Amino acid sequence: EKIGLYLAEAEKRGLLAAFYLELTTGLRRGELLGLHWEDIDLEQQTITVRRQVVRINGQVVEAPLKTKNSYRTLSIGADAAEILRQQKENVGGIYVFPSPTGGPISPDSVLHMLHRVLKRAGLPKVRFHDLRHTFATLALQNGVDIKTVSGMLGHYSAGFTLDTYAHVTTIAQRQAADVMGNVLSGAF
């Protein structure tokens, strides 16, 4: 319900593409802002993460990614591809999410945009990184395996992802135990 309110408000503000893509991919903020149109294959429904946008000495610049595992190609759903298709029709230049001048958006600016959308939707303030956590938590709760989630997040190992999201996998283990108990309860 909260995600629906959040996305509806983002759409009103012309920010749906960025925030929807964040929730469906779990990209780091700088990775999302560093996307060029050449990184998006709408036909194959993939995104290739090649760079990030950061602020260094007051300048918003492109930079290499955090780790070698951060360089990755992600699949996106048909709905995300359609939202990106619409975004492409509405913006020019090389960036998928450009600033008003056509360059990269400042990571600070996108955080302020997030906070405005949340406030207008009547939702509590969260960090941009919490959108990444929301993606991972929802993916794991809905049956996406830990190795896949780890790869999508660009983590160096599934063990790191498992440690970070142990609370989610504990709930899944309880549900699995209940399912198996129900399956086997009539066996004796």
N, CA, C and O of each residue as an XYZ file, in Angstrom:
752
protein
N       0.824     -1.197      0.000
C       0.000      0.000      0.000
C       0.867      1.260      0.000
O       0.610      2.205     -0.745
N       1.905      1.255      0.855
C       2.798      2.409      0.921
C       3.563      2.599     -0.384
O       3.782      3.727     -0.826
N       3.966      1.493     -0.993
C       4.684      1.596     -2.266
C       3.767      2.183     -3.336
O       4.208      2.980     -4.165
N       2.503      1.794     -3.320
C       1.545      2.350     -4.277
C       1.388      3.848     -4.110
O       1.379      4.580     -5.099
N       1.261      4.324     -2.862
C       1.163      5.762     -2.594
C       2.417      6.484     -3.067
O       2.344      7.549     -3.681
N       3.551      5.896     -2.774
C       4.844      6.466     -3.135
C       4.983      6.590     -4.656
O       5.367      7.644     -5.162
N       4.671      5.517     -5.379
C       4.809      5.533     -6.833
C       3.788      6.465     -7.494
O       4.097      7.112     -8.495
N       2.577      6.535     -6.938
C       1.566      7.448     -7.484
C       2.039      8.892     -7.354
O       1.874      9.687     -8.280
N       2.621      9.231     -6.215
C       3.133     10.592     -6.015
C       4.338     10.857     -6.913
O       4.474     11.951     -7.460
N       5.207      9.867     -7.068
C       6.367     10.014     -7.956
C       5.899     10.268     -9.393
O       6.495     11.071    -10.110
N       4.837      9.584     -9.806
C       4.316      9.776    -11.162
C       3.789     11.193    -11.342
O       4.018     11.810    -12.383
N       3.079     11.720    -10.332
C       2.566     13.090    -10.409
C       3.700     14.095    -10.591
O       3.517     15.123    -11.243
N       4.847     13.812    -10.032
C       5.987     14.736    -10.048
C       6.937     14.479    -11.228
O       7.973     15.134    -11.345
N       6.581     13.519    -12.106
C       7.431     13.215    -13.249
C       8.678     12.420    -12.880
O       9.671     12.441    -13.608
N       8.626     11.728    -11.760
C       9.789     10.996    -11.256
C       9.580      9.487    -11.210
O      10.393      8.758    -10.642
N       8.500      9.028    -11.804
C       8.172      7.603    -11.723
C       9.278      6.725    -12.283
O       9.627      5.718    -11.666
N       9.831      7.069    -13.414
C      10.816      6.201    -14.064
C      11.995      5.906    -13.137
O      12.371      4.746    -12.966
N      12.569      6.924    -12.550
C      13.740      6.724    -11.686
C      13.385      5.909    -10.449
O      14.085      4.956    -10.105
N      12.308      6.278     -9.789
C      11.988      5.602     -8.529
C      11.423      4.201     -8.752
O      11.646      3.308     -7.935
N      10.700      4.002     -9.844
C      10.218      2.650    -10.169
C      11.396      1.744    -10.509
O      11.481      0.610    -10.037
N      12.301      2.261    -11.333
C      13.466      1.461    -11.710
C      14.295      1.101    -10.480
O      14.807     -0.014    -10.383
N      14.429      2.027     -9.551
C      15.168      1.742     -8.315
C      14.532      0.585     -7.558
O      15.231     -0.321     -7.104
N      13.212      0.609     -7.421
C      12.525     -0.449     -6.667
C      12.529     -1.793     -7.386
O      12.363     -2.831     -6.745
N      12.715     -1.792     -8.704
C      12.712     -3.065     -9.431
C      14.106     -3.613     -9.706
O      14.246     -4.738    -10.186
N      15.142     -2.825     -9.405
C      16.509     -3.299     -9.669
C      17.422     -3.261     -8.454
O      18.375     -4.037     -8.380
N      17.153     -2.376     -7.497
C      18.030     -2.246     -6.341
C      19.364     -1.582     -6.646
O      20.330     -1.772     -5.907
N      19.432     -0.809     -7.718
C      20.683     -0.116     -8.048
C      21.089      0.828     -6.924
O      20.240      1.359     -6.207
N      22.388      1.031     -6.778
C      22.869      2.076     -5.882
C      22.489      3.424     -6.500
O      22.337      3.533     -7.717
N      22.340      4.432     -5.671
C      21.920      5.749     -6.151
C      22.814      6.254     -7.286
O      22.311      6.689     -8.322
N      24.106      6.200     -7.103
C      25.038      6.677     -8.125
C      24.961      5.869     -9.406
O      25.145      6.407    -10.497
N      24.686      4.557     -9.274
C      24.544      3.698    -10.459
C      23.317      4.105    -11.267
O      23.371      4.189    -12.494
N      22.224      4.356    -10.578
C      20.988      4.768    -11.235
C      21.210      6.078    -11.995
O      20.800      6.216    -13.148
N      21.860      7.028    -11.338
C      22.075      8.343    -11.944
C      23.110      8.307    -13.065
O      23.125      9.191    -13.922
N      23.973      7.296    -13.067
C      25.004      7.168    -14.093
C      24.564      6.436    -15.347
O      25.360      6.269    -16.272
N      23.322      5.999    -15.398
C      22.851      5.268    -16.578
C      22.787      6.160    -17.806
O      22.241      7.262    -17.765
N      23.353      5.664    -18.897
C      23.242      6.302    -20.210
C      22.246      5.474    -21.014
O      21.998      4.310    -20.697
N      21.683      6.069    -22.043
C      20.749      5.317    -22.884
C      21.427      4.130    -23.558
O      20.770      3.131    -23.849
N      22.724      4.223    -23.810
C      23.440      3.096    -24.414
C      23.509      1.894    -23.468
O      23.816      0.785    -23.905
N      23.229      2.099    -22.182
C      23.239      1.016    -21.194
C      21.912      0.261    -21.137
O      21.804     -0.778    -20.487
N      20.921      0.790    -21.816
C      19.572      0.226    -21.764
C      19.265     -0.472    -23.081
O      19.372      0.132    -24.148
N      18.883     -1.748    -23.006
C      18.423     -2.476    -24.188
C      16.943     -2.786    -23.955
O      16.593     -3.743    -23.265
N      16.096     -1.964    -24.538
C      14.660     -2.115    -24.320
C      14.102     -3.371    -24.965
O      13.128     -3.936    -24.468
N      14.698     -3.820    -26.057
C      14.225     -5.043    -26.715
C      14.560     -6.283    -25.891
O      13.720     -7.163    -25.705
N      15.790     -6.341    -25.404
C      16.214     -7.485    -24.583
C      15.812     -7.315    -23.113
O      15.937     -8.239    -22.308
N      15.329     -6.114    -22.786
C      14.920     -5.776    -21.417
C      16.069     -5.980    -20.422
O      15.951     -6.706    -19.434
N      17.189     -5.304    -20.729
C      18.345     -5.374    -19.843
C      18.914     -3.977    -19.594
O      18.725     -3.049    -20.380
N      19.611     -3.870    -18.479
C      20.359     -2.675    -18.110
C      21.770     -3.125    -17.797
O      21.964     -4.065    -17.026
N      22.756     -2.469    -18.383
C      24.153     -2.765    -18.073
C      24.685     -1.625    -17.211
O      24.665     -0.460    -17.609
N      25.159     -1.987    -16.028
C      25.677     -1.001    -15.074
C      27.169     -0.861    -15.328
O      27.933     -1.813    -15.165
N      27.580      0.363    -15.738
C      28.974      0.589    -16.146
C      29.666      1.722    -15.392
O      30.892      1.825    -15.424
N      28.896      2.567    -14.717
C      29.485      3.751    -14.081
C      28.543      4.243    -12.991
O      27.401      3.798    -12.877
N      29.047      5.157    -12.208
C      28.208      5.812    -11.219
C      28.450      7.316    -11.281
O      29.452      7.781    -11.825
N      27.516      8.056    -10.716
C      27.665      9.497    -10.596
C      27.894      9.792     -9.121
O      27.170      9.308     -8.251
N      28.925     10.604     -8.858
C      29.275     10.979     -7.480
C      29.595     12.474     -7.443
O      29.789     13.114     -8.477
N      29.643     12.995     -6.248
C      30.078     14.380     -6.048
C      31.486     14.328     -5.472
O      31.711     13.766     -4.400
N      32.432     14.923     -6.199
C      33.825     14.983     -5.747
C      34.264     16.445     -5.765
O      34.218     17.107     -6.802
N      34.685     16.933     -4.614
C      35.120     18.336     -4.491
C      34.084     19.304     -5.056
O      34.428     20.266     -5.743
N      32.812     19.038     -4.761
C      31.745     19.925     -5.201
C      31.284     19.725     -6.627
O      30.305     20.341     -7.050
N      31.971     18.870     -7.387
C      31.612     18.620     -8.779
C      30.862     17.297     -8.906
O      31.237     16.304     -8.283
N      29.810     17.285     -9.709
C      29.084     16.048     -9.998
C      29.754     15.429    -11.219
O      29.749     16.005    -12.307
N      30.335     14.235    -11.018
C      31.116     13.588    -12.073
C      30.798     12.101    -12.158
O      30.264     11.505    -11.222
N      31.138     11.519    -13.302
C      31.068     10.070    -13.446
C      32.312      9.472    -12.821
O      33.391     10.063    -12.858
N      32.145      8.277    -12.239
C      33.270      7.602    -11.597
C      33.135      6.098    -11.822
O      32.052      5.612    -12.148
N      34.239      5.357    -11.647
C      34.142      3.901    -11.726
C      33.211      3.370    -10.625
O      32.932      4.057     -9.643
N      32.754      2.164    -10.811
C      31.860      1.550     -9.836
C      32.619      1.109     -8.586
O      33.849      1.070     -8.554
N      31.842      0.780     -7.566
C      32.380      0.463     -6.247
C      33.307     -0.749     -6.252
O      34.393     -0.701     -5.675
N      32.890     -1.823     -6.893
C      33.684     -3.057     -6.932
C      33.577     -3.671     -8.319
O      32.767     -3.231     -9.134
N      34.396     -4.694     -8.593
C      34.307     -5.364     -9.895
C      32.960     -6.066    -10.055
O      32.483     -6.211    -11.180
N      32.342     -6.502     -8.973
C      31.025     -7.143     -9.065
C      29.907     -6.142     -9.332
O      28.794     -6.521     -9.697
N      30.215     -4.860     -9.145
C      29.222     -3.827     -9.421
C      28.963     -3.685    -10.920
O      27.901     -3.212    -11.326
N      29.927     -4.092    -11.738
C      29.745     -4.086    -13.191
C      28.900     -5.305    -13.537
O      29.349     -6.443    -13.400
N      27.665     -5.057    -13.990
C      26.757     -6.177    -14.202
C      25.659     -5.806    -15.187
O      25.432     -4.633    -15.483
N      24.990     -6.828    -15.681
C      23.834     -6.632    -16.551
C      22.631     -7.231    -15.850
O      22.655     -8.380    -15.409
N      21.581     -6.435    -15.755
C      20.354     -6.841    -15.062
C      19.203     -6.965    -16.043
O      19.092     -6.191    -16.994
N      18.361     -7.935    -15.805
C      17.112     -8.034    -16.560
C      16.078     -7.144    -15.886
O      16.071     -6.984    -14.666
N      15.208     -6.570    -16.706
C      14.090     -5.793    -16.179
C      12.811     -6.354    -16.763
O      12.826     -6.988    -17.819
N      11.719     -6.123    -16.084
C      10.429     -6.597    -16.550
C       9.867     -5.730    -17.660
O      10.375     -4.644    -17.938
N       8.819     -6.222    -18.284
C       8.176     -5.501    -19.385
C       7.644     -4.150    -18.918
O       7.690     -3.174    -19.667
N       7.137     -4.086    -17.686
C       6.614     -2.819    -17.171
C       7.728     -1.791    -17.014
O       7.543     -0.628    -17.371
N       8.872     -2.193    -16.492
C      10.017     -1.284    -16.354
C      10.502     -0.840    -17.734
O      10.844      0.327    -17.928
N      10.532     -1.763    -18.687
C      10.953     -1.415    -20.047
C      10.001     -0.389    -20.658
O      10.445      0.536    -21.338
N       8.719     -0.538    -20.428
C       7.744      0.406    -20.969
C       7.903      1.786    -20.319
O       7.826      2.806    -21.003
N       8.118      1.816    -19.027
C       8.338      3.093    -18.329
C       9.597      3.768    -18.874
O       9.619      4.985    -19.058
N      10.648      2.979    -19.134
C      11.874      3.543    -19.708
C      11.656      4.019    -21.152
O      12.241      5.016    -21.575
N      10.821      3.310    -21.893
C      10.490      3.734    -23.259
C       9.848      5.129    -23.228
O      10.182      6.002    -24.030
N       8.928      5.312    -22.288
C       8.269      6.611    -22.137
C       9.269      7.670    -21.686
O       9.222      8.808    -22.152
N      10.170      7.301    -20.786
C      11.201      8.233    -20.321
C      12.067      8.690    -21.489
O      12.414      9.867    -21.592
N      12.408      7.758    -22.360
C      13.260      8.080    -23.515
C      12.581      9.083    -24.445
O      13.242      9.940    -25.032
N      11.269      8.973    -24.576
C      10.517      9.914    -25.410
C      10.507     11.319    -24.818
O      10.383     12.304    -25.546
N      10.637     11.410    -23.495
C      10.505     12.689    -22.802
C      11.817     13.413    -22.521
O      11.801     14.604    -22.209
N      12.952     12.726    -22.624
C      14.232     13.380    -22.312
C      15.199     13.209    -23.475
O      15.123     12.244    -24.236
N      16.097     14.157    -23.589
C      17.123     14.063    -24.617
C      18.476     13.862    -23.957
O      18.585     13.837    -22.732
N      19.479     13.722    -24.761
C      20.827     13.587    -24.227
C      21.216     12.151    -23.949
O      20.505     11.215    -24.315
N      22.353     11.992    -23.297
C      22.880     10.646    -23.063
C      22.379     10.012    -21.775
O      22.334      8.787    -21.661
N      21.995     10.850    -20.790
C      21.590     10.305    -19.499
C      20.133      9.876    -19.496
O      19.273     10.546    -20.067
N      19.869      8.755    -18.850
C      18.493      8.277    -18.699
C      17.734      9.223    -17.772
O      16.558      9.512    -17.990
N      18.425      9.702    -16.734
C      17.828     10.635    -15.764
C      18.698     11.891    -15.696
O      19.506     12.040    -14.779
N      18.532     12.795    -16.671
C      19.402     13.971    -16.733
C      18.954     15.088    -15.792
O      17.800     15.149    -15.367
N      19.894     15.957    -15.487
C      19.572     17.190    -14.778
C      18.908     18.143    -15.772
O      18.891     17.861    -16.970
N      18.368     19.251    -15.306
C      17.763     20.217    -16.238
C      18.738     20.731    -17.303
O      18.310     21.166    -18.372
N      20.034     20.683    -17.022
C      21.020     21.142    -18.001
C      21.473     20.025    -18.938
O      22.260     20.268    -19.853
N      20.983     18.802    -18.718
C      21.332     17.678    -19.580
C      22.457     16.811    -19.046
O      22.694     15.718    -19.559
N      23.145     17.280    -18.031
C      24.213     16.487    -17.414
C      23.646     15.532    -16.384
O      22.434     15.327    -16.319
N      24.519     14.951    -15.582
C      24.031     14.027    -14.555
C      23.361     14.774    -13.400
O      23.740     15.900    -13.077
N      22.381     14.149    -12.794
C      21.727     14.701    -11.606
C      22.655     14.493    -10.417
O      23.296     13.449    -10.295
N      22.722     15.465     -9.563
C      23.488     15.349     -8.327
C      22.846     14.303     -7.424
O      21.622     14.282     -7.288
N      23.642     13.435     -6.804
C      23.083     12.468     -5.848
C      22.291     13.149     -4.724
O      21.302     12.600     -4.236
N      22.731     14.344     -4.316
C      22.003     15.078     -3.273
C      20.629     15.519     -3.777
O      19.646     15.464     -3.039
N      20.565     15.952     -5.023
C      19.290     16.413     -5.592
C      18.265     15.293     -5.648
O      17.095     15.504     -5.327
N      18.695     14.107     -6.052
C      17.738     12.999     -6.141
C      17.250     12.592     -4.750
O      16.119     12.130     -4.600
N      18.094     12.761     -3.740
C      17.660     12.487     -2.362
C      16.592     13.504     -1.945
O      15.598     13.133     -1.321
N      16.790     14.769     -2.281
C      15.784     15.791     -1.963
C      14.475     15.502     -2.698
O      13.393     15.695     -2.144
N      14.576     15.042     -3.940
C      13.382     14.676     -4.704
C      12.633     13.543     -4.006
O      11.409     13.574     -3.881
N      13.389     12.547     -3.554
C      12.789     11.414     -2.839
C      12.048     11.908     -1.603
O      10.906     11.517     -1.364
N      12.686     12.756     -0.829
C      12.069     13.245      0.411
C      10.812     14.069      0.129
O       9.842     13.989      0.883
N      10.819     14.853     -0.939
C       9.614     15.619     -1.303
C       8.466     14.679     -1.689
O       7.322     14.886     -1.284
N       8.784     13.650     -2.471
C       7.751     12.694     -2.883
C       7.172     11.983     -1.658
O       5.956     11.839     -1.534
N       8.039     11.546     -0.767
C       7.569     10.854      0.439
C       6.682     11.765      1.295
O       5.632     11.347      1.782
N       7.117     13.004      1.466
C       6.351     13.951      2.282
C       4.978     14.188      1.678
O       3.971     14.168      2.385
N       4.937     14.413      0.360
C       3.654     14.672     -0.314
C       2.749     13.445     -0.298
O       1.525     13.572     -0.346
N       3.342     12.267     -0.231
C       2.549     11.029     -0.164
C       2.145     10.700      1.271
O       1.427      9.729      1.512
N       2.613     11.517      2.230
C       2.274     11.279      3.635
C       3.035     10.107      4.242
O       2.561      9.458      5.174
N       4.228      9.844      3.699
C       5.030      8.708      4.151
C       6.262      9.195      4.915
O       6.714     10.323      4.714
N       6.800      8.352      5.782
C       7.983      8.767      6.546
C       9.214      8.917      5.660
O       9.337      8.263      4.624
N      10.112      9.783      6.084
C      11.368     10.023      5.367
C      12.253      8.784      5.496
O      12.383      8.214      6.580
N      12.853      8.377      4.388
C      13.802      7.263      4.381
C      15.035      7.679      3.588
O      15.007      8.649      2.829
N      16.100      6.939      3.775
C      17.309      7.165      2.979
C      17.085      6.582      1.582
O      16.268      5.676      1.412
N      17.798      7.091      0.596
C      17.696      6.521     -0.745
C      18.099      5.048     -0.708
O      17.513      4.221     -1.406
N      19.095      4.728      0.102
C      19.582      3.351      0.211
C      18.478      2.404      0.702
O      18.525      1.204      0.433
N      17.492      2.942      1.418
C      16.386      2.113      1.887
C      15.544      1.582      0.733
O      14.890      0.549      0.876
N      15.548      2.269     -0.404
C      14.851      1.746     -1.585
C      15.548      0.485     -2.082
O      14.897     -0.462     -2.524
N      16.868      0.479     -2.006
C      17.657     -0.709     -2.370
C      17.317     -1.870     -1.433
O      17.139     -3.007     -1.869
N      17.233     -1.561     -0.151
C      16.862     -2.592      0.825
C      15.442     -3.105      0.581
O      15.170     -4.295      0.735
N      14.547     -2.203      0.202
C      13.171     -2.612     -0.091
C      13.152     -3.588     -1.258
O      12.467     -4.609     -1.209
N      13.911     -3.270     -2.315
C      14.008     -4.190     -3.452
C      14.460     -5.573     -2.981
O      13.816     -6.575     -3.290
N      15.565     -5.629     -2.237
C      16.134     -6.913     -1.813
C      15.163     -7.677     -0.921
O      14.973     -8.882     -1.090
N      14.559     -6.985      0.012
C      13.622     -7.637      0.940
C      12.415     -8.198      0.197
O      12.021     -9.343      0.423
N      11.829     -7.398     -0.687
C      10.668     -7.873     -1.443
C      11.032     -9.035     -2.364
O      10.267     -9.990     -2.499
N      12.201     -8.951     -2.992
C      12.627    -10.044     -3.876
C      12.761    -11.340     -3.087
O      12.260    -12.382     -3.508
N      13.434    -11.274     -1.946
C      13.632    -12.484     -1.133
C      12.308    -13.000     -0.567
O      12.079    -14.209     -0.541
N      11.448    -12.109     -0.122
C      10.153    -12.525      0.425
C       9.266    -13.174     -0.629
O       8.373    -13.957     -0.305
N       9.515    -12.844     -1.886
C       8.683    -13.378     -2.959
C       9.354    -14.493     -3.747
O       8.974    -14.781     -4.883
N      10.357    -15.120     -3.134
C      10.916    -16.347     -3.683
C      12.108    -16.218     -4.602
O      12.556    -17.222     -5.157
N      12.646    -15.010     -4.787
C      13.860    -14.888     -5.601
C      15.023    -15.425     -4.759
O      15.175    -15.046     -3.598
N      15.833    -16.296     -5.336
C      16.896    -16.928     -4.558
C      17.995    -15.931     -4.208
O      18.182    -14.927     -4.896
N      18.715    -16.221     -3.133
C      19.724    -15.320     -2.586
C      20.844    -15.039     -3.577
O      21.351    -13.918     -3.616
N      21.243    -16.019     -4.377
C      22.320    -15.834     -5.351
C      21.905    -14.822     -6.420
O      22.706    -13.975     -6.815
N      20.677    -14.905     -6.881
C      20.174    -13.968     -7.887
C      20.099    -12.556     -7.320
O      20.528    -11.598     -7.964
N      19.551    -12.430     -6.112
C      19.453    -11.111     -5.477
C      20.848    -10.527     -5.278
O      21.068     -9.344     -5.536
N      21.771    -11.332     -4.830
C      23.148    -10.894     -4.610
C      23.758    -10.358     -5.905
O      24.387     -9.299     -5.909
N      23.572    -11.085     -6.994
C      24.097    -10.643     -8.285
C      23.452     -9.352     -8.750
O      24.133     -8.472     -9.279
N      22.156     -9.229     -8.561
C      21.467     -8.008     -8.974
C      21.951     -6.803     -8.178
O      22.053     -5.700     -8.714
N      22.245     -7.012     -6.907
C      22.715     -5.914     -6.057
C      24.180     -5.573     -6.304
O      24.655     -4.519     -5.880
N      24.897     -6.464     -6.990
C      26.313     -6.231     -7.236
C      27.179     -6.534     -6.027
O      28.282     -6.003     -5.899
N      26.680     -7.393     -5.134
C      27.448     -7.783     -3.955
C      28.573     -8.728     -4.355
O      28.480     -9.415     -5.372
N      29.629     -8.761     -3.560
C      30.776     -9.615     -3.890
C      30.502    -11.075     -3.590
O      31.184    -11.947     -4.128
N      29.517    -11.367     -2.742
C      29.187    -12.770     -2.478
C      27.752    -12.895     -1.996
O      27.187    -11.965     -1.421
N      27.173    -14.065     -2.244
C      25.829    -14.339     -1.741
C      25.846    -14.400     -0.224
O      24.840    -14.108      0.424
N      26.990    -14.779      0.349
C      27.117    -14.817      1.815
C      26.927    -13.439      2.423
O      26.279    -13.300      3.460
N      27.492    -12.410      1.777
C      27.313    -11.045      2.260
C      25.836    -10.659      2.212
O      25.306    -10.081      3.162
N      25.178    -10.982      1.102
C      23.756    -10.679      0.960
C      22.954    -11.435      2.013
O      22.041    -10.878      2.624
N      23.292    -12.691      2.222
C      22.597    -13.507      3.222
C      22.762    -12.913      4.614
O      21.799    -12.855      5.379
N      23.969    -12.472      4.951
C      24.201    -11.839      6.256
C      23.386    -10.558      6.397
O      22.820    -10.289      7.456
N      23.330     -9.768      5.325
C      22.627     -8.490      5.358
C      21.117     -8.683      5.484
O      20.442     -7.898      6.149
N      20.594     -9.718      4.851
C      19.146     -9.941      4.821
C      18.734    -11.206      5.571
O      17.754    -11.856      5.209
N      19.486    -11.551      6.615
C      19.195    -12.764      7.391
C      17.783    -12.744      7.956
O      17.138    -13.789      8.034
N      17.295    -11.579      8.348
C      15.946    -11.483      8.912
C      14.891    -11.941      7.907
O      13.887    -12.540      8.294
N      15.107    -11.669      6.642
C      14.154    -12.075      5.605
C      14.229    -13.578      5.390
O      13.198    -14.242      5.276
N      15.442    -14.118      5.335
C      15.579    -15.550      5.087
C      15.120    -16.365      6.286
O      14.686    -17.504      6.114
N      15.203    -15.820      7.491
C      14.691    -16.513      8.678
C      13.181    -16.689      8.574
O      12.654    -17.757      8.884
N      12.491    -15.646      8.140
C      11.038    -15.725      7.945
C      10.727    -16.763      6.863
O       9.801    -17.559      7.021
N      11.477    -16.762      5.786
C      11.263    -17.722      4.703
C      11.494    -19.146      5.195
O      10.776    -20.066      4.804
N      12.492    -19.326      6.049
C      12.755    -20.661      6.597
C      11.589    -21.130      7.464
O      11.218    -22.303      7.423
N      11.010    -20.221      8.248
C       9.836    -20.590      9.060
C       8.679    -21.013      8.165
O       7.991    -21.998      8.435
N       8.478    -20.247      7.091
C       7.398    -20.578      6.160
C       7.665    -21.929      5.492
O       6.739    -22.720      5.309
N       8.916    -22.198      5.129
C       9.267    -23.483      4.521
C       9.030    -24.624      5.498
O       8.547    -25.686      5.105
N       9.365    -24.418      6.768
C       9.145    -25.451      7.785
C       7.654    -25.746      7.930
O       7.256    -26.904      8.061
N       6.830    -24.697      7.906
C       5.382    -24.889      7.989
C       4.853    -25.657      6.778
O       4.030    -26.561      6.918
N       5.331    -25.289      5.597
C       4.905    -25.971      4.373
C       5.277    -27.443      4.437
O       4.449    -28.310      4.159
N       6.521    -27.727      4.803
C       6.969    -29.120      4.863
C       6.231    -29.889      5.952
O       5.936    -31.073      5.786
N       5.934    -29.228      7.055
C       5.141    -29.880      8.106
C       3.769    -30.261      7.601
O       3.273    -31.348      7.899
N       3.144    -29.366      6.832
C       1.826    -29.660      6.269
C       1.907    -30.775      5.242
O       1.013    -31.619      5.182
N       2.967    -30.798      4.426
C       3.132    -31.838      3.417
C       3.274    -33.199      4.073
O       2.675    -34.180      3.632
N       4.066    -33.249      5.119
C       4.386    -34.542      5.745
C       3.435    -34.943      6.863
O       3.508    -36.071      7.349
N       2.554    -34.059      7.278
C       1.690    -34.354      8.438
C       0.785    -35.570      8.203
O       0.454    -36.275      9.156
N       0.391    -35.822      6.985
C      -0.470    -36.962      6.705
C       0.294    -38.232      6.373
O      -0.311    -39.257      6.060
N       1.641    -38.172      6.439
C       2.438    -39.328      6.025
C       2.524    -40.405      7.098
O       2.940    -41.524      6.799
N       2.150    -40.108      8.323
C       2.256    -41.146      9.385
C       0.991    -41.204     10.203
O       0.892    -42.006     11.132
